Amino acid sequence: MTFIPDRSIQLVVTSPPYFNAREYSSWSTFDAYMSDMRIVINEVFRVLGNHRRFVLNVADVTCDDGSGTSKKFAIPAHFIVACEDAGFSCIDDYIWDKGEVQTNRLPGKDDEYPYYIYPANCYEHVIVFQKDVRDTTRIPCPACGSLQTQMNSKTRDTIVTWECNNEDCSHRSPSNRGKRFSARSVMMNAGRIESNRVPRPVMQRWRRDVVSFPPVIKIDAGGKNKAGHSAPYPVEIPRWAIAYHSHVGDVILDPFAGIFTTTVAAIKLNRNSIGIEISKDHVAAAKKRLQIGKLQSTLFGEVPRFIMKTTNDVERDGIIFSTDIRN
């Protein structure tokens, strides 16, 4: 993310690697894992535009804690603390109900006693954070364009509000008060156009903070992984997040792109996309999945520009794979 300028991203949607629960996500300790995650979270805060949102899909994990002992880690709680420490505010927490678990086996006869019985995991968290940094840069009145504005006395610590002092502004109140606005309200109101209208089926599915849909079925009848990833997350999550928390033409970032599910959703919703992934195998699967020159041409009439950048690191190669519908 060091390639990305400050405040240049309009939405971040991601699902970080599970701590020590997959072959590609191994750390010596949980503290080492969270230390790496905090680095990414701090960078997300830097590159995200003010008053923009960060959608994070995470789940509890039961695995080896590094000492050979299995332990449950309440990872969503740790991520909430890390994000708040970075400056984010937690504004929503959805529960993704994945439905019936893979095993419905009850404990055996020897384990039908207190302290021996544990539930099977069947849900994950989808947490929404917002970045609000106090910015006193004077902005023009959205109604008349005048810079004859003054800071409102009710300005909050993080969101600065303004009032227009132009007597000729068409948006004077009956008591002759000027239009009141903020950078956040200007941004939100600019998106009130038909192309940004959220589809009703999406609103219907996400109208409650407990949302039910099945996980990705990645193993085919022959036992082969058809997804190219051992833990892909469903496109329903980025599709909802992008529709709810961004506008057409915005830039959507996924710092743990995997097989670029966020990019798939972004393309279909006419947004720009930047995905970052360190696994060349996952990138190869993503390029095949996106069918460069085929899928996009049916959506826009032309193929968006695909950018590949590599940077040598002491430990590993980093790969940035992005789409830009503007060029």
GIDAGI-V664074 format. One record per residue. N is the residue number from 1. RES is the residue in one small letter. BURIAL is + if it has 9 or more other ideal C-beta (glycine too) atoms within 8 Angstrom, else -. Layout:
N|RES|BURIAL / N|RES|BURIAL
This chain:
1|m|+ / 2|t|- / 3|f|- / 4|i|+ / 5|p|- / 6|d|- / 7|r|+ / 8|s|- / 9|i|+ / 10|q|+ / 11|l|+ / 12|v|+ / 13|v|+ / 14|t|+ / 15|s|+ / 16|p|+ / 17|p|- / 18|y|+ / 19|f|+ / 20|n|+ / 21|a|- / 22|r|- / 23|e|- / 24|y|- / 25|s|+ / 26|s|- / 27|w|+ / 28|s|- / 29|t|- / 30|f|+ / 31|d|- / 32|a|+ / 33|y|+ / 34|m|+ / 35|s|- / 36|d|+ / 37|m|+ / 38|r|+ / 39|i|- / 40|v|+ / 41|i|+ / 42|n|+ / 43|e|+ / 44|v|+ / 45|f|+ / 46|r|+ / 47|v|+ / 48|l|+ / 49|g|+ / 50|n|+ / 51|h|+ / 52|r|+ / 53|r|+ / 54|f|+ / 55|v|+ / 56|l|+ / 57|n|+ / 58|v|+ / 59|a|+ / 60|d|+ / 61|v|+ / 62|t|- / 63|c|+ / 64|d|+ / 65|d|+ / 66|g|- / 67|s|- / 68|g|- / 69|t|- / 70|s|- / 71|k|- / 72|k|- / 73|f|+ / 74|a|- / 75|i|+ / 76|p|+ / 77|a|- / 78|h|+ / 79|f|+ / 80|i|+ / 81|v|- / 82|a|+ / 83|c|+ / 84|e|+ / 85|d|- / 86|a|+ / 87|g|- / 88|f|+ / 89|s|- / 90|c|+ / 91|i|- / 92|d|- / 93|d|+ / 94|y|+ / 95|i|+ / 96|w|+ / 97|d|+ / 98|k|+ / 99|g|- / 100|e|- / 101|v|+ / 102|q|- / 103|t|- / 104|n|- / 105|r|- / 106|l|- / 107|p|- / 108|g|- / 109|k|- / 110|d|- / 111|d|- / 112|e|- / 113|y|- / 114|p|- / 115|y|- / 116|y|- / 117|i|- / 118|y|- / 119|p|- / 120|a|- / 121|n|- / 122|c|+ / 123|y|+ / 124|e|+ / 125|h|+ / 126|v|+ / 127|i|+ / 128|v|+ / 129|f|+ / 130|q|+ / 131|k|+ / 132|d|+ / 133|v|- / 134|r|- / 135|d|- / 136|t|- / 137|t|- / 138|r|- / 139|i|- / 140|p|- / 141|c|+ / 142|p|- / 143|a|+ / 144|c|+ / 145|g|- / 146|s|+ / 147|l|- / 148|q|- / 149|t|+ / 150|q|- / 151|m|+ / 152|n|+ / 153|s|- / 154|k|- / 155|t|- / 156|r|- / 157|d|- / 158|t|- / 159|i|+ / 160|v|+ / 161|t|+ / 162|w|+ / 163|e|+ / 164|c|+ / 165|n|+ / 166|n|+ / 167|e|- / 168|d|- / 169|c|+ / 170|s|- / 171|h|+ / 172|r|+ / 173|s|- / 174|p|- / 175|s|- / 176|n|- / 177|r|- / 178|g|+ / 179|k|+ / 180|r|+ / 181|f|+ / 182|s|+ / 183|a|+ / 184|r|+ / 185|s|+ / 186|v|+ / 187|m|+ / 188|m|- / 189|n|- / 190|a|- / 191|g|- / 192|r|- / 193|i|- / 194|e|- / 195|s|- / 196|n|+ / 197|r|- / 198|v|- / 199|p|- / 200|r|- / 201|p|- / 202|v|+ / 203|m|+ / 204|q|- / 205|r|+ / 206|w|+ / 207|r|- / 208|r|- / 209|d|- / 210|v|- / 211|v|+ / 212|s|- / 213|f|+ / 214|p|- / 215|p|- / 216|v|- / 217|i|- / 218|k|+ / 219|i|- / 220|d|- / 221|a|- / 222|g|- / 223|g|- / 224|k|- / 225|n|+ / 226|k|- / 227|a|+ / 228|g|+ / 229|h|+ / 230|s|- / 231|a|+ / 232|p|+ / 233|y|+ / 234|p|+ / 235|v|- / 236|e|- / 237|i|+ / 238|p|+ / 239|r|+ / 240|w|+ / 241|a|+ / 242|i|+ / 243|a|+ / 244|y|+ / 245|h|+ / 246|s|+ / 247|h|- / 248|v|+ / 249|g|- / 250|d|+ / 251|v|+ / 252|i|+ / 253|l|+ / 254|d|+ / 255|p|+ / 256|f|+ / 257|a|+ / 258|g|+ / 259|i|+ / 260|f|+ / 261|t|+ / 262|t|+ / 263|t|+ / 264|v|+ / 265|a|+ / 266|a|+ / 267|i|+ / 268|k|- / 269|l|+ / 270|n|+ / 271|r|+ / 272|n|+ / 273|s|+ / 274|i|+ / 275|g|+ / 276|i|+ / 277|e|+ / 278|i|- / 279|s|+ / 280|k|- / 281|d|- / 282|h|+ / 283|v|+ / 284|a|+ / 285|a|+ / 286|a|+ / 287|k|+ / 288|k|- / 289|r|+ / 290|l|+ / 291|q|- / 292|i|+ / 293|g|- / 294|k|- / 295|l|+ / 296|q|+ / 297|s|+ / 298|t|- / 299|l|+ / 300|f|+ / 301|g|- / 302|e|- / 303|v|- / 304|p|+ / 305|r|- / 306|f|- / 307|i|- / 308|m|- / 309|k|- / 310|t|- / 311|t|- / 312|n|- / 313|d|- / 314|v|- / 315|e|- / 316|r|- / 317|d|+ / 318|g|+ / 319|i|+ / 320|i|+ / 321|f|+ / 322|s|+ / 323|t|+ / 324|d|+ / 325|i|+ / 326|r|- / 327|n|-
